[in-house]
Amino acid sequence: MIEPRIKEYLKETGVTQSELAERLGITSSALNKRISSNAINLQQVGEIADALHTSAFMLISENGESK
């Protein structure tokens, strides 16, 4: 699941879920549903990555680092 990595990245960057939801133009509950879903798609990961000023790879990689 991608949820732990996104939450870790939010903590690292000091961005709250509410702030991320606002950047994405969705509600906090919609964001929570999106990131906790096993059905999150690559486009949605890309949108979250863009809003966090990072890459989708950084969010989906196991340790958040390129090798």
Helices and strands as residue ranges (DSSP letters): H 3-13, H 17-24, H 28-36, H 42-51, H 56-60
